[in-house]
Amino acid sequence: MNERIAYEILEAVNEIPKGKVASYGQIASLIGKDKNARLVGKVLSHADMYGKYPCHRVVNHAGRIAPSFDEQKELLLQEGVVFRDETHVDMKKCQWKQQ
């Protein structure tokens, strides 16, 4: 994995404010890699190797939380993120609109 790209992804994730979420594709676009949403997911699955980042704030384009990330929903709820059902964040209310 390219370390520079990994840190670009993690720095973008670090910008997501509490109470907001971003999609994998949104993070990919922010770093100029529009077609690399899966790369974002791969980096986030290994994020603990690089330090502490708010990876729980990244969901898929439909707002679905990661099925293998047991703590994600609780962490998001603690930050005030609104869910539209058991596994989907309300993207209309909670998606990060970066400047």
Phi, psi and omega in degrees: 000136180288116183300320182298315179293321178302314180291326175299315179298312183293325176293322176296317178298323180296339180279343182294122182286157175305141179085002179234160175228161174228157177269161177303317180295324178297317178295318178301316179297320181300329180261010177080022180237061188312325185263017188242042178300323180294325176299319178302313179301318180296314179298316182294330179290345179242015187301330181298342177289339187253349183134199183256119180227153181279060183297339179295346180274007179248128182229174178282176186300335180268359180093003182288134176282163182288126182296336182261008182249084188303324184276350188303310183299315181297318178298318179293317178299320178298333180269000178090012178291136182266134177255144176266343171201191186300328187237005184234127174287147174282096185294329179297324182269332192240358181288134179292128175253090183289152180280000000 
